[in-house]
Amino acid sequence: MGTQLRISREDGSLPCEVCGFPTMHVAKVVADDGTVLGRTLVCTTCQRSKHHAEPPAAGSGAPPDEVAAG
């Protein structure tokens, strides 16, 4: 099945710095066996508007606890 992003309905949301809508959520990155690998920020509005996911740039300098969504 692959790695999943899980967004809790109980947790609140924040305004997105890109689109401005209050649809930024903290999502858990979960492995097939249910192990939580980390957390990342996901904007559900921006994700819906993307047609093609761009792979992260090599050596982008992102902290190791952040996982590219998409």
C-alpha positions in Angstrom: 0.0 0.0 0.0 2.8 2.5 0.8 3.3 5.3 3.2 0.2 7.3 4.2 -0.5 10.8 5.4 -3.1 10.8 8.2 -4.9 14.0 9.2 -6.8 14.0 12.5 -10.3 15.5 12.4 -9.9 16.5 16.1 -6.8 18.7 15.6 -7.3 22.2 14.4 -6.1 23.9 11.3 -3.9 26.9 10.6 -3.9 29.5 7.8 -1.7 28.4 4.9 1.1 30.7 4.0 0.6 30.0 0.2 -3.1 30.1 -0.4 -4.3 31.9 2.8 -7.1 29.5 3.6 -7.3 28.0 7.1 -6.6 24.5 5.7 -3.1 23.7 6.9 -3.0 20.6 9.0 -0.3 18.6 10.9 -0.4 15.1 9.3 1.2 11.9 10.6 3.4 10.0 8.1 2.5 6.3 8.7 4.2 3.2 7.4 2.4 0.1 6.2 2.8 -1.6 9.6 1.3 1.4 11.4 4.5 2.9 12.7 4.5 6.7 12.8 7.5 7.8 10.8 7.1 11.5 11.5 4.9 14.5 10.9 4.5 17.1 8.2 2.4 20.1 7.4 -0.2 19.6 4.6 -2.5 22.2 3.1 -5.6 20.4 1.8 -6.5 23.3 -0.4 -3.1 23.6 -2.1 -2.9 19.8 -2.5 -6.2 19.7 -4.4 -5.1 22.4 -6.8 -1.8 20.6 -7.8 -2.1 18.6 -11.0 1.4 17.1 -11.0 3.5 16.5 -7.9 7.0 17.7 -8.3 9.8 15.5 -6.8 11.8 17.2 -4.0 15.1 18.7 -5.2 18.1 16.7 -4.3 19.8 18.2 -1.2 16.9 20.6 -0.7 18.0 21.1 2.9 14.6 20.1 4.4 14.9 18.8 8.0 14.9 15.0 8.2 11.6 15.0 10.1 9.7 16.5 7.2 8.5 14.3 4.4 7.5 15.6 1.0 3.7 15.0 0.4 2.3 14.2 -3.0 
